[in-house]
């Protein structure tokens, strides 16, 4: 059976314990529980620990193991135990994150969550088949401002895988029922043996140290793979509306630009007409000036001829001419 590094608990009144001033169940970490057992055994004995499924009917009683996990019953510690602890620790850290920076196929998605359901029972009923039941590791509900809220109906299933990926039947069932799946694999870098001693047996201190190391890695980024990628009708409609709005805005911009060009054209035409009028005026003035200049040239020629005539006359001729044509 699966081993967990955290659990829920009931008090001496057989009531599940909730966080103070919160509606969510309190998380009991294995390392804190073992410390409580060592330091305050009476308080420890008042608690009963249970698995963390969302549906209370599926929760089973657990006991705390000195090897750093909660177990359903006494079993030999083997490699399957290690796998369960990797899986359980990754689930716990993801569940505690309100923002997850996913890296998927070289794309980054900053997904914000309002809450998580742990291993809820999802029932899919088909007309021609028996009912299917699935227990995804986590179902995260997006915050309203999450970028994938509309596309994925506001939620996503997150599966933590160690060796076996989600089988195709499960992926197809989720996609048909409009539930996306992001798969998070525990790579060699994320394994306990890589971070620590690599032995099969390990202590609760190793598990706590692994929890904090993995939490630090996940705070930076979480590598995932989208296995189920349904698209909601609302998302398609929003995309169509956005395209129509963009087209309408582009059309309005083009019409405004056309009107601006038309106004500029009218202004240029008015300026051109004014310049033509000024040009015609200047041509008329130029013609007048040329006519006046011609008259002045003729007068100058006439005066030069008279001057030459007076220059060649003798003294007595000039004197006679002076008396004949007295100067005005």
ChimeraX attribute file (.defattr): number of C-alpha atoms within 10 A of each C-alpha:
attribute: neighborCount
match mode: 1-to-1
recipient: residues
	/A:1	10
	/A:2	16
	/A:3	24
	/A:4	26
	/A:5	27
	/A:6	25
	/A:7	26
	/A:8	22
	/A:9	24
	/A:10	17
	/A:11	15
	/A:12	12
	/A:13	8
	/A:14	11
	/A:15	11
	/A:16	17
	/A:17	16
	/A:18	15
	/A:19	10
	/A:20	9
	/A:21	6
	/A:22	8
	/A:23	8
	/A:24	11
	/A:25	15
	/A:26	17
	/A:27	15
	/A:28	16
	/A:29	19
	/A:30	25
	/A:31	23
	/A:32	13
	/A:33	21
	/A:34	19
	/A:35	12
	/A:36	15
	/A:37	15
	/A:38	11
	/A:39	11
	/A:40	12
	/A:41	12
	/A:42	11
	/A:43	12
	/A:44	16
	/A:45	12
	/A:46	13
	/A:47	19
	/A:48	18
	/A:49	22
	/A:50	23
	/A:51	23
	/A:52	22
	/A:53	20
	/A:54	17
	/A:55	12
	/A:56	12
	/A:57	7
	/A:58	13
	/A:59	15
	/A:60	13
	/A:61	17
	/A:62	20
	/A:63	17
	/A:64	22
	/A:65	20
	/A:66	14
	/A:67	17
	/A:68	25
	/A:69	27
	/A:70	25
	/A:71	22
	/A:72	17
	/A:73	13
	/A:74	8
	/A:75	9
	/A:76	8
	/A:77	12
	/A:78	10
	/A:79	12
	/A:80	14
	/A:81	21
	/A:82	21
	/A:83	18
	/A:84	18
	/A:85	24
	/A:86	25
	/A:87	24
	/A:88	20
	/A:89	23
	/A:90	23
	/A:91	21
	/A:92	21
	/A:93	16
	/A:94	20
	/A:95	21
	/A:96	13
	/A:97	18
	/A:98	15
	/A:99	17
	/A:100	19
	/A:101	18
	/A:102	21
	/A:103	15
	/A:104	16
	/A:105	10
	/A:106	8
	/A:107	7
	/A:108	13
	/A:109	16
	/A:110	14
	/A:111	20
	/A:112	21
	/A:113	23
	/A:114	14
	/A:115	17
	/A:116	23
	/A:117	18
	/A:118	21
	/A:119	21
	/A:120	20
	/A:121	15
	/A:122	12
	/A:123	12
	/A:124	15
	/A:125	13
	/A:126	10
	/A:127	6
	/A:128	6
	/A:129	8
	/A:130	9
	/A:131	10
	/A:132	12
	/A:133	14
	/A:134	14
	/A:135	16
	/A:136	19
	/A:137	22
	/A:138	23
	/A:139	23
	/A:140	22
	/A:141	20
	/A:142	24
	/A:143	18
	/A:144	13
	/A:145	11
	/A:146	18
	/A:147	15
	/A:148	20
	/A:149	20
	/A:150	19
	/A:151	20
	/A:152	21
	/A:153	19
	/A:154	18
	/A:155	24
	/A:156	23
	/A:157	21
	/A:158	26
	/A:159	25
	/A:160	24
	/A:161	18
	/A:162	16
	/A:163	10
	/A:164	8
	/A:165	13
	/A:166	16
	/A:167	9
	/A:168	11
	/A:169	9
	/A:170	17
	/A:171	17
	/A:172	15
	/A:173	18
	/A:174	21
	/A:175	17
	/A:176	14
	/A:177	13
	/A:178	19
	/A:179	22
	/A:180	24
	/A:181	27
	/A:182	20
	/A:183	20
	/A:184	22
	/A:185	20
	/A:186	17
	/A:187	12
	/A:188	11
	/A:189	10
	/A:190	16
	/A:191	19
	/A:192	24
	/A:193	15
	/A:194	11
	/A:195	15
	/A:196	13
	/A:197	11
	/A:198	11
	/A:199	10
	/A:200	13
	/A:201	14
	/A:202	18
	/A:203	14
	/A:204	18
	/A:205	14
	/A:206	17
	/A:207	22
	/A:208	18
	/A:209	15
	/A:210	21
	/A:211	20
	/A:212	13
	/A:213	14
	/A:214	20
	/A:215	18
	/A:216	12
	/A:217	11
	/A:218	18
	/A:219	14
	/A:220	10
	/A:221	15
	/A:222	18
	/A:223	18
	/A:224	19
	/A:225	17
	/A:226	13
	/A:227	21
	/A:228	22
	/A:229	19
	/A:230	17
	/A:231	17
	/A:232	17
	/A:233	13
	/A:234	13
	/A:235	16
	/A:236	13
	/A:237	11
	/A:238	14
	/A:239	13
	/A:240	12
	/A:241	12
	/A:242	12
	/A:243	12
	/A:244	12
	/A:245	12
	/A:246	12
	/A:247	12
	/A:248	12
	/A:249	12
	/A:250	12
	/A:251	12
	/A:252	12
	/A:253	12
	/A:254	12
	/A:255	12
	/A:256	12
	/A:257	12
	/A:258	12
	/A:259	12
	/A:260	12
	/A:261	12
	/A:262	12
	/A:263	12
	/A:264	12
	/A:265	12
	/A:266	12
	/A:267	12
	/A:268	12
	/A:269	12
	/A:270	12
	/A:271	12
	/A:272	12
	/A:273	12
	/A:274	12
	/A:275	12
	/A:276	12
	/A:277	12
	/A:278	12
	/A:279	12
	/A:280	12
	/A:281	12
	/A:282	12
	/A:283	12
	/A:284	12
	/A:285	12
	/A:286	12
	/A:287	12
	/A:288	12
	/A:289	12
	/A:290	12
	/A:291	12
	/A:292	12
	/A:293	12
	/A:294	12
	/A:295	12
	/A:296	12
	/A:297	12
	/A:298	12
	/A:299	12
	/A:300	12
	/A:301	12
	/A:302	11
	/A:303	12
	/A:304	12
	/A:305	12
	/A:306	11
	/A:307	11
	/A:308	10
	/A:309	10
	/A:310	13
	/A:311	10
	/A:312	10
	/A:313	12
	/A:314	9
	/A:315	9
	/A:316	9
	/A:317	11
	/A:318	14
	/A:319	12
	/A:320	10
	/A:321	13
	/A:322	11
	/A:323	9
	/A:324	9
	/A:325	9
	/A:326	7
	/A:327	6
	/A:328	3
